[in-house]
């Protein structure tokens, strides 16, 4: 991969990779670390990609894996500050902050599929492939996430 190709991919997909990592890590600094690791892996990747969509899918899959790896690390298990999310809530519109907070309060196994499905526009089959899960599992997780969100938002009203 040439430097120009890498730069183009990095500029085009950095936001997506960061958001996927943020939905898993719930922390801006950790999400930036994951983004850096993912971009480093892209730069070192020797296998040619078939298309831009192939690169996008590969990057999301690597971001999911790197985020999970970070969550399993001993350091991350010992400290989990959620104060970083408060700054993001202040920037959001008041009607969006409740939904954002509810999504961030979902268990991690529901947050990532929900994000990929609704925000990135992937189909259930694609989300399953990206997360390494069965389609039926993703469908169930999405259904349960919607139920939990509905319940959270109704309780908050």
C-alpha positions in Angstrom: 0.0 0.0 0.0 1.4 3.4 -0.9 1.6 6.3 1.5 -1.0 8.2 -0.5 -3.5 5.3 -0.3 -2.9 4.9 3.5 -3.4 8.7 4.0 -6.6 8.6 2.0 -8.0 5.6 4.0 -6.9 7.1 7.3 -8.6 10.4 6.6 -11.8 8.8 5.2 -12.3 6.1 7.9 -10.6 7.5 11.1 -14.0 8.9 12.3 -15.7 5.6 11.9 -13.0 3.6 13.6 -12.9 6.1 16.5 -16.7 5.9 17.0 -16.7 2.1 17.0 -13.9 2.2 19.6 -15.7 4.8 21.6 -18.8 2.8 21.8 -16.8 -0.1 23.2 -14.4 1.8 25.5 -16.6 4.7 26.6 -13.4 6.7 26.9 -11.9 9.3 24.4 -8.3 8.5 25.3 -8.7 4.8 24.9 -10.6 5.3 21.7 -7.7 7.3 20.3 -5.3 4.6 21.3 -7.4 2.0 19.5 -7.6 4.3 16.5 -3.8 4.6 16.5 -3.3 0.8 16.8 -5.8 0.2 14.0 -4.2 2.7 11.6 -0.8 1.2 12.4 -2.1 -2.3 11.5 -3.5 -0.8 8.3 -0.1 0.7 7.4 1.6 -2.6 8.0 -1.0 -4.7 6.2 0.6 -6.4 3.2 -2.5 -8.1 1.7 -4.1 -6.0 -1.0 -7.7 -4.9 -0.5 -10.4 -5.5 -3.1 -12.2 -2.1 -2.7 -12.8 0.8 -0.3 -15.7 -1.1 1.2 -13.4 -4.0 1.9 -11.0 -1.6 3.7 -13.8 -0.1 5.7 -15.0 -3.5 6.8 -11.5 -4.6 7.7 -10.9 -1.5 9.7 -14.2 -1.9 11.6 -13.4 -5.5 12.4 -9.9 -4.7 13.6 -11.3 -1.8 15.7 -13.8 -4.2 17.3 -11.0 -6.7 18.1 -8.6 -4.0 19.4 -11.3 -2.5 21.6 -12.2 -5.9 23.0 -8.5 -6.6 23.6 -8.2 -3.4 25.5 -11.3 -4.2 27.6 -9.7 -7.5 28.6 -6.5 -5.9 29.7 -5.7 -5.9 33.4 -5.2 -2.1 33.4 -8.6 -1.4 31.9 -10.4 -3.8 34.2 -9.0 -1.9 37.2 -10.0 1.6 36.2 -13.1 2.8 34.3 -13.6 6.6 34.5 -16.9 7.6 32.8 -16.3 11.4 33.4 -15.1 11.7 29.8 -18.6 11.0 28.6 -19.9 14.1 30.4 -18.0 16.5 28.1 -19.6 14.9 25.1 -23.1 15.1 26.6 -22.6 18.9 27.1 -22.0 19.3 23.4 -25.0 17.3 22.3 -28.5 18.9 21.9 -30.6 18.4 25.1 -33.0 16.0 23.3 -30.1 13.9 22.1 -28.2 13.8 25.4 -30.8 11.4 27.0 -30.6 9.0 24.1 -26.8 9.2 24.1 -26.7 8.6 27.9 -29.1 5.6 27.6 -27.0 4.1 24.8 -23.8 4.5 26.8 -25.5 2.9 29.8 -26.3 -0.3 27.8 -24.1 -3.3 28.3 -21.2 -3.4 25.9 -22.6 -6.5 24.1 -25.6 -4.4 23.0 -23.8 -1.0 22.4 -21.5 -2.1 19.5 -24.1 -4.0 17.4 -26.6 -1.1 18.0 -24.0 1.4 16.8 -23.0 -0.5 13.7 -26.6 -1.2 12.8 -28.1 2.3 13.3 -25.3 4.7 13.0 -23.1 3.0 10.4 -26.0 1.5 8.4 -24.8 -2.1 8.3 -27.3 -4.9 7.9 -27.7 -7.6 10.6 -25.6 -10.0 8.5 -22.8 -7.5 8.1 -22.9 -6.6 11.9 -22.7 -10.3 12.7 -19.7 -10.7 10.4 -17.9 -7.7 11.8 -18.5 -8.7 15.4 -17.8 -12.4 14.9 -21.3 -13.4 16.0 -24.2 -15.3 14.5 -27.0 -13.4 12.8 -29.5 -14.7 15.3 -27.4 -13.4 18.1 -27.1 -10.0 16.6 -30.9 -9.8 16.0 -31.5 -10.8 19.6 -29.0 -8.3 20.9 -30.6 -5.5 18.8 -34.1 -6.5 20.0 -33.0 -6.5 23.7 -31.1 -3.3 23.2 -34.2 -1.6 21.8 -36.2 -2.9 24.7 -33.7 -1.7 27.3 -33.4 1.7 25.6 -37.2 2.1 25.6 -37.4 1.1 29.2 -34.6 3.5 30.2 -36.0 6.4 28.3 -39.5 5.9 29.6 -38.2 5.8 33.2 -36.2 9.0 32.6 -39.3 10.9 31.3 
